[in-house]
Amino acid sequence: MKILLATSEATPFAKTGGLADVCGALPAELRRLGAEIIVVMPSYRQVFDAGVEIHPTDIRFDIPIGGKIVDGRLLMATLPDSSVPVYFVDQPEYYDRGELYSENGQDYEDNAERFIYFSRAVLEAIRGLNFVPDLIHCNDWQCGLIPALLKLEYRHGTGFENIASLQTIHNMAYQGSFWHWDMLLTGLDWRHFNWREMEFHGRMNLLKTGLVFADAINTVSPTYAREIRETQMGCGLEGLLQHRSDVLCGIVNGVDYGCWNPKLDTHIAQNYGLANWKEGKAVCKSSLQEQLQLPQVSDVPLVGVVGRLASQKGWDLMATVMERWAGTQEVQWAVLGTGDSKFEEWLHRLAKDHPSKISATIGFSNELAHQIEAGADMFLMPSMYEPCGLNQLYSLKYGTIPIVRVTGGLADTVVDANEQSIADGTATGFAFDDYDSYALENTLHRACRTYCDSPDIWSGIVETGMRNDWSSAATAKRYLELYGEITQRIANPAFSH
Ligand code: ADP
């Protein structure tokens, strides 16, 4: 099986969220399973700081974009600890910038042009590299034009006839919606600007385009796959997803246990595993408290939170509960995040007012994210919606009990500690349903009571979670099966339904 994975980010080269973790880990696992795979992503400024050698290639292309022809070339590296080639679309005017998509809260004005260019460049890379994949795996709106270009333009050309496409949705809320005149940049005929294809509420919508033209669609957990068809979590596209439900499935993201594993983690104060997690976590907790200037007490629960400061992640619930608890409960908070300035300001103030209970680090720090995973006793993710979520999976591995809202991937990966699940040894966390600060507060109370009053039950939950296997190896196996199903269906259209 020959696969081209197209993505707008991948660790260790460029990351703003979980998409990068998945696209950095999945290809190596697919390679181990025997797939011949290459990754194509933009050559952002950040990729040169990843500590991986990047070479030029002699592959160049001229891409029509609107009325102009924009040249570019491919650079190349190898995904660390693997033999997977990564090709970077090099076009400094588009990608040599401070950030990936936005600066100071403002999206780059030419994002449509940047990713339309990228989409065409991915297809030109196939020509230049003479690597004809069986399937192009497209991720998120940034790659949404690829299935359309493939179907409407490239499949008519030699070599492209049998290439299938898969569109993966990592988050329905980010759709790449642009004003209608950006259609001109795509090079596609205006007749595709209609409600059945690329148009959505008068605008050009690149995620919708991918969902319409891809041969199959998946998202990153079975529950989210259902939610986006049946509820407003489809962000207006639930009808289309319902229409395509025969080719839509959910596959839970896998974890790269080479990076996220307390036994191997080079960022944390002490390595530990299932056999010695109590000692290991005690050292990591104390070191984290010292670093964040929180009192170094061992028996006060320490709650960790790492994530984008976006409404999606449930910050308004956390704001309410943290304000309420700061003055009343013996609980410490270690928060790391960046994003919405409203939440940044609120966190600053809260940490300033309650320095002995709340530490808030505004910014992006991979190292601190690892240290919080290792040093906290519990990890909070009260998301409004969560396509998959990775931090709860890291938390399970680090013996840091996740407290989650029952939605999307959180529902699929965390088992609430109730009487039954505690008795049968399947509990891995604490979960609540209603998007409501009291529901969160009750669940936090439940967790804190278990932590303080029932250490044996707590240990049982920790150890069940640490034994869970959410490795990217299992995810890769599922993707390989899916690629096989899609390519077979394309090859034998008579058998498809
Ligand atoms: P999403 O992709 O919606 O942002 P996920 O839970 O799937 O959420 O993945 C988030 C990833 O980004 C995790 O690896 C998490 O540790 C990381 N991350 C998010 N915010 C920060 C931050 N401020 N500093 C370091 N890592 C972060």
Residues whose N, C-alpha, C, O or C-beta is under 5 A from the ligand:
A	BS01	ADP	T16 G17 G18 L19 D21 V306 G307 R308 L336 G337 T338 G363 F364 S365 N366 A369 G389 L390 N391
